[in-house]
Amino acid sequence: MARFEAKQINKNIAAPVAVAGFAVSTAAITATTISFTATDTISDSGTGFAFAVGDKINISGTASNNGVFTILTAAAGTLTVAEAIATEGAGASMTIEVVGELVTSELTTSALTAGNNGTAVTDQASTGFDVEGWLNSASNNIVTIADNTTEAAIEDDQGREVFARLTEDTGAFTLNYYVLIAGTETPHNFDSAASLKFIVQYNYEFKDLPYDFNTRIPTNRLLEDPSTGAGGSDFEEDLTIASLNTYPDLTKTPVTGTKVAIYVRGKEEGEESGSTTRSGKALTWVSGTAEYDLETTDSVYAKYKTFE
């Protein structure tokens, strides 16, 4: 007679865990005083760094060092990073901004009450389908984020929904911020203070699965790059001309891929006409293209689409 041995099989299921009241970092710097020394040092002679150990930073405006890096040590004038960098001198205008930050302590606190009836679960990364812990590998590591008070989705200045991915390295968990631009996940920086509620996925042993886990599933979805379409709301504003042939900046940022209409003396003199060019919110009157100068006495207003 064949002999069979009973074996216990762990049954696991992933379910969302909400972490409330997380204050995001807005640390960023744009300066001409930043330099790089191979293989891991970034310096600022203006001592303007306000970053923290563990921050993921996005660097742009350099000749050789654009990209995302992880901070190992941080001081006002010097950073060291985990990834290799190339030697590059100061002089160009470079930007460094936070696009990810540690949430290890927040997850540790959440794990104390994340189980059924508020019991504790194991605070660790899930390394397999049958291992309890925080899901941190693609594509299961997507994190929904929302305003902590209103629970509304967070959007960038072009109306794209901001989301995150959870990653782990030797026990340290990082929330990495992104928006989708033409289908590409692009690092995102928060340029103003925000308190978030973020929803991460935990791989529960069945015995620990909260009875109400199904009600925690987020309902908002990612909005892919509305800035390339005709989205946004119509916005109109008067423009006060303070000096000859000089516009003030627009109040809001127009939707990318759309054009601003400018009406001067009852005539359309915006981007379509060629009398006006634009970069972001900044408008430039193209002298000589129109039949007249832009005078301080002119009545001028702008009409455009915006997500702000």
C-alpha positions as CSV (number, residue, x, y, z in Angstrom):
1,M,0.0,0.0,0.0
2,A,1.3,3.4,-0.9
3,R,2.1,5.7,2.0
4,F,1.3,9.4,1.9
5,E,2.6,12.1,4.1
6,A,0.5,15.1,4.9
7,K,2.2,18.4,4.4
8,Q,0.9,21.8,5.5
9,I,0.7,24.4,2.7
10,N,0.8,28.1,3.5
11,K,-2.1,29.9,1.9
12,N,-1.3,33.6,1.2
13,I,-3.3,36.5,-0.3
14,A,-2.2,40.1,-1.0
15,A,-4.4,42.8,0.5
16,P,-4.0,46.6,0.8
17,V,-2.7,48.4,3.9
18,A,-3.3,52.2,4.3
19,V,-0.6,54.4,5.8
20,A,-1.9,57.8,6.7
21,G,-0.4,61.2,7.4
22,F,2.9,60.8,5.6
23,A,4.6,64.2,5.0
24,V,6.5,64.2,1.7
25,S,9.9,65.8,1.2
26,T,10.0,68.9,-1.0
27,A,13.8,69.2,-1.0
28,A,15.2,70.5,-4.2
29,I,17.9,72.8,-5.5
30,T,18.8,74.4,-8.8
31,A,22.2,76.0,-8.8
32,T,25.4,76.6,-10.8
33,T,27.6,75.7,-7.8
34,I,27.1,71.9,-7.9
35,S,30.0,69.7,-8.9
36,F,30.7,65.9,-9.1
37,T,33.7,63.8,-8.1
38,A,34.0,60.2,-9.3
39,T,32.9,57.8,-8.1
40,D,30.3,58.8,-5.5
41,T,30.5,62.5,-4.3
42,I,28.3,65.5,-5.1
43,S,29.3,68.9,-3.8
44,D,27.7,72.3,-3.5
45,S,30.0,75.3,-2.8
46,G,26.8,77.2,-1.8
47,T,26.0,74.6,0.9
48,G,22.4,74.5,-0.3
49,F,21.7,70.7,0.1
50,A,18.7,69.9,2.3
51,F,18.5,66.2,1.5
52,A,18.4,63.1,3.8
53,V,20.0,59.8,3.9
54,G,18.0,57.3,1.9
55,D,16.4,59.9,-0.4
56,K,16.2,59.0,-4.1
57,I,17.2,62.1,-6.0
58,N,16.8,62.9,-9.7
59,I,19.6,65.0,-11.2
60,S,19.1,67.0,-14.4
61,G,21.0,69.7,-16.4
62,T,24.4,67.9,-16.2
63,A,26.6,66.8,-19.0
64,S,27.3,63.3,-17.6
65,N,25.3,62.7,-14.4
66,N,21.6,62.9,-15.2
67,G,19.6,60.2,-13.5
68,V,18.3,58.8,-10.2
69,F,20.7,58.2,-7.3
70,T,20.4,57.0,-3.7
71,I,21.9,59.2,-1.0
72,L,24.2,57.4,1.5
73,T,25.5,60.4,3.4
74,A,24.1,63.9,3.5
75,A,25.4,67.3,4.6
76,A,24.7,70.9,3.5
77,G,27.7,70.9,1.1
78,T,28.3,67.3,0.3
79,L,26.4,64.1,-0.7
80,T,27.6,60.6,-1.3
81,V,25.5,58.3,-3.4
82,A,25.3,54.5,-4.0
83,E,25.5,54.7,-7.7
84,A,28.6,55.7,-9.7
85,I,29.0,59.2,-10.9
86,A,31.4,60.9,-13.3
87,T,33.7,63.8,-12.4
88,E,32.1,67.1,-13.6
89,G,32.7,70.7,-12.7
90,A,30.3,73.4,-11.5
91,G,29.1,76.2,-13.8
92,A,26.0,74.8,-15.6
93,S,22.6,75.2,-14.0
94,M,21.8,71.8,-12.5
95,T,18.7,70.6,-10.6
96,I,18.6,68.0,-7.9
97,E,15.2,67.0,-6.4
98,V,13.8,64.2,-4.3
99,V,11.8,61.6,-6.2
100,G,11.7,58.9,-3.5
101,E,12.1,58.6,0.3
102,L,12.3,56.0,3.1
103,V,9.1,54.7,4.6
104,T,10.7,51.9,6.7
105,S,9.5,53.3,10.0
106,E,6.0,53.9,8.7
107,L,5.7,50.3,7.5
108,T,7.1,49.0,10.8
109,T,4.5,50.9,12.7
110,S,1.7,49.7,10.3
111,A,2.8,46.1,10.7
112,L,2.0,46.2,14.4
113,T,-1.8,46.4,13.7
114,A,-2.2,45.3,10.1
115,G,-3.4,41.8,10.8
116,N,-7.0,40.6,11.4
117,N,-8.6,42.5,14.3
118,G,-5.6,44.8,14.6
119,T,-3.0,42.1,15.4
120,A,0.6,42.3,14.4
121,V,2.1,40.8,11.2
122,T,5.7,40.2,10.3
123,D,7.5,43.4,9.2
124,Q,9.5,42.1,6.3
125,A,9.7,42.1,2.5
126,S,7.8,39.3,0.8
127,T,10.3,37.2,-1.2
128,G,7.8,34.8,-2.7
129,F,4.1,34.0,-3.2
130,D,4.0,31.9,0.0
131,V,6.1,34.4,2.1
132,E,4.2,37.0,4.2
133,G,5.5,40.6,3.9
134,W,5.4,43.8,1.9
135,L,5.2,43.4,-1.8
136,N,8.2,45.2,-3.3
137,S,9.0,43.8,-6.6
138,A,7.5,44.7,-10.0
139,S,4.8,44.6,-11.1
140,N,3.1,44.0,-7.7
141,N,4.8,46.9,-5.9
142,I,2.6,49.7,-7.3
143,V,1.3,52.1,-4.5
144,T,-1.7,54.3,-4.7
145,I,-1.3,57.7,-3.0
146,A,-3.9,60.3,-2.1
147,D,-4.4,63.5,-0.1
148,N,-4.5,62.5,3.5
149,T,-7.5,64.7,4.3
150,T,-9.7,64.5,1.2
151,E,-8.4,61.1,-0.1
152,A,-8.5,62.6,-3.6
153,A,-5.9,61.5,-6.1
154,I,-2.7,63.6,-6.2
155,E,-2.0,65.2,-9.6
156,D,1.0,67.1,-11.0
157,D,0.7,70.5,-12.7
158,Q,-0.3,68.8,-16.0
159,G,-3.2,66.7,-14.4
160,R,-1.3,63.4,-14.4
161,E,-1.9,61.3,-11.4
162,V,1.1,60.7,-9.1
163,F,1.7,57.2,-8.0
164,A,4.5,55.3,-6.4
165,R,6.4,52.0,-6.3
166,L,7.7,50.3,-3.2
167,T,11.2,49.0,-3.3
168,E,13.4,47.3,-0.6
169,D,17.2,47.1,-0.1
170,T,18.6,45.2,2.9
171,G,15.6,45.9,5.0
172,A,15.1,49.6,4.0
173,F,11.9,50.4,2.2
174,T,11.6,53.3,-0.3
175,L,8.5,55.0,-1.8
176,N,9.5,56.0,-5.3
177,Y,7.2,58.7,-6.9
178,Y,6.2,58.7,-10.6
179,V,3.8,60.0,-13.2
180,L,3.1,58.4,-16.6
181,I,4.2,60.4,-19.6
182,A,3.4,58.8,-22.9
183,G,3.4,55.4,-21.2
184,T,6.8,55.9,-19.5
185,E,7.1,56.0,-15.7
186,T,8.8,59.3,-15.0
187,P,10.3,60.3,-11.6
188,H,8.1,63.0,-9.8
189,N,9.1,65.6,-7.3
190,F,6.7,67.2,-4.8
191,D,7.3,71.0,-5.1
192,S,4.9,71.9,-2.3
193,A,4.2,70.3,1.1
194,A,1.7,67.5,1.2
195,S,0.4,65.0,3.7
196,L,-0.3,61.7,2.0
197,K,-2.3,58.5,2.6
198,F,-0.6,55.7,0.6
199,I,-1.8,52.2,0.1
200,V,0.7,49.4,-0.1
201,Q,0.1,45.7,-0.6
202,Y,0.9,43.1,2.1
203,N,1.1,39.4,1.4
204,Y,-0.9,37.9,4.3
205,E,-0.9,34.4,5.6
206,F,-4.6,33.5,5.4
207,K,-5.0,33.3,9.2
208,D,-3.9,37.0,9.4
209,L,-6.0,38.4,6.6
210,P,-8.2,41.2,7.9
211,Y,-11.9,40.4,7.5
212,D,-12.5,43.8,5.9
213,F,-9.6,43.7,3.5
214,N,-11.9,43.9,0.5
215,T,-13.2,47.3,1.5
216,R,-9.7,48.7,1.5
217,I,-9.1,48.2,-2.2
218,P,-8.5,51.6,-3.8
219,T,-10.9,52.6,-6.5
220,N,-9.0,55.4,-8.2
221,R,-6.9,54.5,-11.2
222,L,-3.9,56.0,-12.8
223,L,-4.5,58.7,-15.5
224,E,-2.1,58.2,-18.3
225,D,-0.7,61.5,-19.7
226,P,-3.8,63.6,-20.2
227,S,-1.5,66.5,-21.0
228,T,-1.0,65.2,-24.6
229,G,-4.7,65.4,-25.3
230,A,-7.4,68.0,-25.2
231,G,-8.1,67.7,-21.4
232,G,-8.1,70.5,-18.9
233,S,-10.4,73.4,-18.2
234,D,-10.8,76.6,-20.1
235,F,-9.2,79.6,-18.3
236,E,-9.2,83.3,-19.2
237,E,-7.3,86.1,-17.6
238,D,-6.5,89.8,-18.2
239,L,-2.8,90.6,-18.8
240,T,-1.5,94.0,-17.6
241,I,1.2,95.3,-19.8
242,A,3.8,97.1,-17.6
243,S,6.3,98.0,-20.3
244,L,6.5,98.2,-24.1
245,N,6.3,94.9,-25.9
246,T,6.6,92.9,-22.7
247,Y,4.0,90.4,-21.3
248,P,3.6,89.4,-17.7
249,D,3.8,85.6,-17.0
250,L,0.5,83.6,-17.2
251,T,-1.1,82.8,-13.8
252,K,-1.4,79.1,-14.6
253,T,0.5,76.5,-16.7
254,P,-1.2,75.7,-20.0
255,V,-1.8,72.1,-21.0
256,T,1.2,70.7,-22.9
257,G,0.5,70.5,-26.6
258,T,-2.1,73.2,-26.6
259,K,-1.6,76.9,-27.6
260,V,-2.5,80.1,-25.8
261,A,-4.8,82.6,-27.5
262,I,-4.0,86.2,-26.8
263,Y,-6.4,89.0,-27.8
264,V,-5.0,92.5,-28.3
265,R,-7.1,95.4,-29.5
266,G,-9.8,92.9,-30.4
267,K,-7.4,90.8,-32.6
268,E,-6.0,87.4,-31.9
269,E,-2.3,87.7,-31.5
270,G,-1.4,84.5,-29.7
271,E,0.7,81.5,-30.5
272,E,-1.3,80.5,-33.6
273,S,-0.7,84.0,-35.2
274,G,3.0,84.0,-34.6
275,S,2.9,87.3,-32.8
276,T,3.5,85.5,-29.4
277,T,5.8,82.7,-28.4
278,R,5.6,80.8,-25.0
279,S,7.8,78.8,-22.7
280,G,5.8,77.4,-19.8
281,K,4.1,80.4,-18.3
282,A,6.4,83.0,-19.9
283,L,5.1,84.8,-23.0
284,T,7.2,86.8,-25.5
285,W,5.8,89.4,-27.9
286,V,7.5,89.0,-31.3
287,S,8.2,92.6,-32.3
288,G,7.8,93.1,-36.0
289,T,5.4,90.2,-36.6
290,A,2.3,92.1,-35.5
291,E,1.4,95.4,-37.2
292,Y,2.0,97.4,-34.0
293,D,3.8,97.5,-30.7
294,L,2.3,96.1,-27.5
295,E,1.5,99.2,-25.5
296,T,1.0,99.7,-21.8
297,T,-2.4,101.1,-22.6
298,D,-3.6,98.0,-24.5
299,S,-6.4,95.9,-23.3
300,V,-5.0,92.3,-23.4
301,Y,-6.4,89.0,-22.2
302,A,-5.4,85.3,-22.6
303,K,-7.4,82.2,-23.1
304,Y,-6.0,78.7,-22.7
305,K,-6.6,75.2,-21.2
306,T,-5.0,74.3,-17.8
307,F,-5.2,71.5,-15.2
308,E,-4.4,73.9,-12.3
